[in-house]
Amino acid sequence: MKKIIVLYDNWCPNCTNFINTIQKLDYFKLIDAKKLRNIDKNTYPNLNLELAKKQMACYNGKWNYGFQSICLIFSKLPIFWLITPLLLILKITRIGEYIYNELAVKRKIIPIHCNSKSCEI
């Protein structure tokens, strides 16, 4: 199986907890999680950075955002293969995207700009 790159908002506690859980379940090491707020913009030239700040982004040959990212992540984890039909139904009906957007809009962002010399909030 091919590895995917996942960019998650590391200023969002829910996003960070989700990725930490996913990494524990990623037995085959097929998910390469990167902190969105720490990347160099030139590293991923085709990335829509503004959209990625609003929705999780996954790269598997092309950039995917939102619920499609969740589907890609779950496709790499055998424990979630049993819910693939449900994910497909949610994708086709666009209910999954709606639910994802509702959760993404209501998430908390905690900007942390601290380093060893200063801390600005």
C-alpha positions in Angstrom: 0.0 0.0 0.0 1.1 3.5 -0.7 1.8 6.0 2.0 -0.2 9.2 2.4 0.8 12.6 3.8 -1.7 14.2 6.2 -1.4 17.8 7.1 -3.4 18.6 10.3 -3.9 21.8 12.2 -1.6 21.6 15.2 -3.3 24.6 16.7 -6.5 22.6 17.1 -6.6 20.2 20.1 -9.3 18.0 18.5 -7.2 17.7 15.3 -4.1 16.8 17.3 -5.9 14.2 19.4 -7.4 12.7 16.2 -4.0 12.4 14.6 -2.4 11.0 17.8 -5.1 8.3 17.9 -4.7 7.5 14.2 -0.9 7.2 14.6 -1.4 4.6 17.4 -3.7 2.6 15.1 -1.4 2.9 12.0 0.3 -0.5 12.3 1.7 -0.4 8.8 3.0 3.2 9.0 1.1 4.3 6.0 0.2 7.7 7.3 2.9 10.5 7.5 1.3 13.2 9.7 2.8 16.7 9.4 1.9 19.8 11.5 0.3 22.3 9.1 1.3 25.4 11.1 5.0 24.3 11.0 5.5 23.6 7.3 7.4 25.7 4.8 4.9 26.9 2.2 7.3 26.0 -0.6 7.5 22.3 0.5 4.1 21.6 -0.9 3.6 23.9 -3.9 0.2 22.6 -5.0 -1.3 22.7 -1.5 -4.2 25.2 -1.0 -2.9 26.5 2.4 -6.0 28.5 3.2 -8.3 25.5 2.6 -5.9 23.3 4.6 -6.2 25.6 7.6 -10.0 25.0 7.5 -10.0 21.3 6.6 -7.5 18.5 7.1 -5.5 17.9 3.9 -4.2 14.5 2.6 -1.9 13.9 -0.3 -2.0 10.6 -2.3 -0.9 11.9 -5.7 -3.3 14.9 -5.4 -4.5 17.0 -2.5 -7.8 16.0 -0.8 -9.5 18.0 1.9 -12.2 17.6 4.5 -14.2 14.4 4.6 -12.3 12.9 1.7 -9.2 13.1 3.9 -10.9 11.2 6.6 -11.9 8.5 4.1 -8.3 8.3 2.9 -7.0 8.0 6.4 -9.5 5.3 7.3 -8.7 3.4 4.2 -5.1 2.9 5.5 -6.2 1.5 8.8 -7.5 -2.1 8.8 -9.5 -1.6 11.9 -11.8 0.8 10.0 -12.2 -1.3 6.8 -15.5 -2.6 8.2 -17.1 0.8 8.1 -16.0 1.5 4.5 -19.6 1.0 3.2 -20.9 3.6 5.7 -18.1 6.0 4.6 -19.1 5.5 1.0 -22.7 6.2 1.7 -21.8 9.4 3.6 -19.5 10.4 0.8 -22.1 9.8 -2.0 -24.9 11.6 -0.1 -22.5 14.4 1.0 -23.7 14.0 4.6 -20.1 13.2 5.6 -18.9 16.4 4.2 -21.7 18.3 5.9 -20.9 16.7 9.3 -17.2 17.3 8.8 -17.7 21.0 7.9 -20.0 21.5 11.0 -17.3 20.1 13.2 -14.5 22.0 11.5 -16.3 25.3 11.9 -16.9 24.8 15.6 -13.4 23.6 16.5 -11.2 25.6 18.8 -7.9 27.1 17.5 -5.3 27.8 20.1 -2.5 29.8 18.5 0.7 29.1 20.4 3.6 31.2 19.4 6.1 30.2 22.0 9.8 29.4 21.7 12.7 29.3 24.1 13.2 33.1 23.9 9.6 34.6 23.9 6.0 33.7 24.1 3.3 35.8 22.4 -0.4 35.2 22.6 
